[in-house]
Amino acid sequence: MEDTSNLKTNATPAEPIQLQSAGTDHWAIVIGVLIFAVLVICAYLLRFSGATFSRDPEQWGQLGDYIGGVLNPAVAMAALVLLAISVQLQRRELRAAHEALTSQAESSAQTVRLNAITLVVPWLDQQIAEKQRFLEQLEKVPSQTRLDMPEMYFDKINQANEELDELRSRKTRYLAESERLLDKALQ
Protein backbone atom coordinates (compact mmCIF):
# COMPACT_ATOMS: atom_id res chain seq x y z
CA MET A 1 0.00 0.00 0.00
CA GLU A 2 1.43 3.38 -0.91
CA ASP A 3 2.14 6.04 1.72
CA THR A 4 -0.61 8.63 1.50
CA SER A 5 0.27 10.51 4.66
CA ASN A 6 1.62 13.43 2.66
CA LEU A 7 -1.41 13.77 0.39
CA LYS A 8 -3.43 16.92 0.72
CA THR A 9 -7.16 16.57 0.80
CA ASN A 10 -7.82 20.29 0.66
CA ALA A 11 -7.50 22.19 -2.57
CA THR A 12 -4.40 24.32 -2.96
CA PRO A 13 -4.78 27.98 -3.91
CA ALA A 14 -3.59 27.19 -7.46
CA GLU A 15 -6.45 24.77 -8.19
CA PRO A 16 -9.35 27.25 -7.99
CA ILE A 17 -7.40 29.57 -10.28
CA GLN A 18 -7.00 26.76 -12.81
CA LEU A 19 -10.71 26.00 -12.60
CA GLN A 20 -11.56 29.66 -13.07
CA SER A 21 -9.17 29.80 -15.99
CA ALA A 22 -10.90 26.79 -17.53
CA GLY A 23 -14.25 28.54 -17.04
CA THR A 24 -12.84 31.59 -18.83
CA ASP A 25 -11.72 29.31 -21.67
CA HIS A 26 -15.30 28.06 -21.96
CA TRP A 27 -16.63 31.58 -22.33
CA ALA A 28 -13.85 32.45 -24.80
CA ILE A 29 -14.90 29.52 -26.99
CA VAL A 30 -18.59 30.46 -26.83
CA ILE A 31 -17.83 34.10 -27.58
CA GLY A 32 -15.55 33.02 -30.43
CA VAL A 33 -18.35 30.96 -31.98
CA LEU A 34 -20.79 33.88 -31.60
CA ILE A 35 -18.32 36.28 -33.24
CA PHE A 36 -17.83 33.79 -36.06
CA ALA A 37 -21.61 33.58 -36.49
CA VAL A 38 -21.87 37.36 -36.67
CA LEU A 39 -19.04 37.45 -39.23
CA VAL A 40 -20.79 34.81 -41.37
CA ILE A 41 -24.03 36.78 -41.33
CA CYS A 42 -22.18 40.06 -42.04
CA ALA A 43 -20.34 38.46 -44.96
CA TYR A 44 -23.66 37.33 -46.39
CA LEU A 45 -25.22 40.74 -45.90
CA LEU A 46 -22.24 42.54 -47.46
CA ARG A 47 -22.28 40.26 -50.47
CA PHE A 48 -25.98 40.68 -51.03
CA SER A 49 -26.39 44.14 -49.49
CA GLY A 50 -28.24 45.57 -52.46
CA ALA A 51 -30.81 42.83 -52.39
CA THR A 52 -34.16 43.31 -50.78
CA PHE A 53 -35.69 40.90 -48.30
CA SER A 54 -37.32 38.15 -50.20
CA ARG A 55 -40.80 36.81 -49.61
CA ASP A 56 -39.85 33.52 -51.24
CA PRO A 57 -39.40 30.72 -48.64
CA GLU A 58 -36.94 28.96 -50.98
CA GLN A 59 -34.46 31.83 -50.73
CA TRP A 60 -34.84 31.88 -46.94
CA GLY A 61 -34.10 28.16 -46.99
CA GLN A 62 -30.94 28.81 -48.98
CA LEU A 63 -29.90 31.43 -46.40
CA GLY A 64 -30.50 28.87 -43.62
CA ASP A 65 -28.47 26.25 -45.51
CA TYR A 66 -25.63 28.74 -45.93
CA ILE A 67 -25.56 29.76 -42.27
CA GLY A 68 -25.99 26.19 -41.03
CA GLY A 69 -23.38 24.82 -43.42
CA VAL A 70 -20.79 27.37 -42.34
CA LEU A 71 -21.60 27.49 -38.62
CA ASN A 72 -22.30 23.81 -37.88
CA PRO A 73 -18.65 22.69 -38.20
CA ALA A 74 -17.53 25.58 -35.96
CA VAL A 75 -20.22 24.82 -33.37
CA ALA A 76 -19.39 21.08 -33.49
CA MET A 77 -15.68 21.82 -33.03
CA ALA A 78 -16.44 24.16 -30.11
CA ALA A 79 -18.65 21.49 -28.53
CA LEU A 80 -15.86 18.91 -28.94
CA VAL A 81 -13.31 21.24 -27.33
CA LEU A 82 -15.70 22.04 -24.46
CA LEU A 83 -16.36 18.32 -23.99
CA ALA A 84 -12.61 17.61 -23.84
CA ILE A 85 -12.13 20.38 -21.26
CA SER A 86 -15.05 19.01 -19.24
CA VAL A 87 -13.57 15.49 -19.27
CA GLN A 88 -10.20 16.86 -18.18
CA LEU A 89 -11.80 18.74 -15.27
CA GLN A 90 -13.74 15.64 -14.24
CA ARG A 91 -10.57 13.54 -14.26
CA ARG A 92 -8.82 16.10 -12.06
CA GLU A 93 -11.76 16.15 -9.64
CA LEU A 94 -11.96 12.33 -9.57
CA ARG A 95 -8.23 12.08 -8.89
CA ALA A 96 -8.53 14.56 -5.99
CA ALA A 97 -11.57 12.70 -4.63
CA HIS A 98 -9.73 9.36 -4.90
CA GLU A 99 -6.73 10.76 -3.01
CA ALA A 100 -9.00 12.19 -0.31
CA LEU A 101 -10.90 8.89 0.06
CA THR A 102 -7.67 6.89 0.17
CA SER A 103 -6.31 9.16 2.88
CA GLN A 104 -9.59 8.96 4.80
CA ALA A 105 -9.67 5.15 4.53
CA GLU A 106 -6.10 4.91 5.80
CA SER A 107 -6.91 7.25 8.67
CA SER A 108 -9.98 5.19 9.55
CA ALA A 109 -7.96 1.98 9.48
CA GLN A 110 -5.40 3.53 11.83
CA THR A 111 -8.17 4.65 14.17
CA VAL A 112 -9.67 1.15 14.24
CA ARG A 113 -6.23 -0.35 14.89
CA LEU A 114 -5.56 2.14 17.69
CA ASN A 115 -8.95 1.41 19.28
CA ALA A 116 -8.22 -2.32 19.15
CA ILE A 117 -4.86 -1.77 20.82
CA THR A 118 -6.44 0.30 23.58
CA LEU A 119 -8.74 -2.65 24.27
CA VAL A 120 -6.01 -5.30 24.14
CA VAL A 121 -3.45 -3.60 26.40
CA PRO A 122 -5.66 -3.67 29.56
CA TRP A 123 -6.45 -7.33 28.84
CA LEU A 124 -2.71 -8.05 28.57
CA ASP A 125 -2.15 -6.23 31.88
CA GLN A 126 -4.77 -8.49 33.45
CA GLN A 127 -3.14 -11.61 32.00
CA ILE A 128 0.30 -10.50 33.23
CA ALA A 129 -1.08 -9.89 36.73
CA GLU A 130 -2.67 -13.36 36.75
CA LYS A 131 0.60 -15.02 35.69
CA GLN A 132 2.49 -13.10 38.38
CA ARG A 133 -0.04 -14.21 41.03
CA PHE A 134 0.32 -17.80 39.80
CA LEU A 135 4.13 -17.59 40.13
CA GLU A 136 3.77 -16.11 43.62
CA GLN A 137 1.50 -19.02 44.59
CA LEU A 138 4.02 -21.51 43.20
CA GLU A 139 6.70 -19.95 45.40
CA LYS A 140 4.46 -20.56 48.44
CA VAL A 141 4.30 -24.29 47.74
CA PRO A 142 5.88 -26.13 50.69
CA SER A 143 9.46 -27.31 50.25
CA GLN A 144 8.57 -30.93 50.77
CA THR A 145 6.05 -30.82 47.88
CA ARG A 146 8.68 -29.22 45.67
CA LEU A 147 11.10 -32.00 46.50
CA ASP A 148 8.50 -34.69 45.92
CA MET A 149 7.65 -33.44 42.39
CA PRO A 150 10.61 -31.29 41.25
CA GLU A 151 10.18 -31.85 37.53
CA MET A 152 6.51 -30.90 37.52
CA TYR A 153 7.14 -27.94 39.80
CA PHE A 154 9.96 -26.50 37.67
CA ASP A 155 8.05 -27.18 34.43
CA LYS A 156 5.15 -25.11 35.75
CA ILE A 157 7.48 -22.28 36.77
CA ASN A 158 9.26 -22.32 33.40
CA GLN A 159 5.99 -22.42 31.49
CA ALA A 160 4.54 -19.56 33.52
CA ASN A 161 7.72 -17.47 33.05
CA GLU A 162 7.68 -18.09 29.28
CA GLU A 163 4.03 -17.10 29.06
CA LEU A 164 4.72 -14.02 31.18
CA ASP A 165 7.62 -13.00 28.92
CA GLU A 166 5.43 -13.48 25.82
CA LEU A 167 2.63 -11.35 27.32
CA ARG A 168 5.09 -8.58 28.24
CA SER A 169 6.60 -8.72 24.74
CA ARG A 170 3.18 -8.44 23.13
CA LYS A 171 2.28 -5.52 25.38
CA THR A 172 5.52 -3.75 24.46
CA ARG A 173 4.85 -4.27 20.72
CA TYR A 174 1.27 -3.00 21.02
CA LEU A 175 2.35 0.06 23.00
CA ALA A 176 5.06 0.85 20.42
CA GLU A 177 2.55 0.48 17.59
CA SER A 178 0.00 2.69 19.35
CA GLU A 179 2.69 5.34 19.85
CA ARG A 180 3.61 5.14 16.17
CA LEU A 181 -0.04 5.46 15.13
CA LEU A 182 -0.57 8.43 17.41
CA ASP A 183 2.54 10.14 16.06
CA LYS A 184 1.38 9.53 12.50
CA ALA A 185 -2.10 10.88 13.32
CA LEU A 186 -0.63 14.04 14.81
CA GLN A 187 1.49 14.81 11.74
Disulfide bonds with the S-S distance in Angstrom:
none
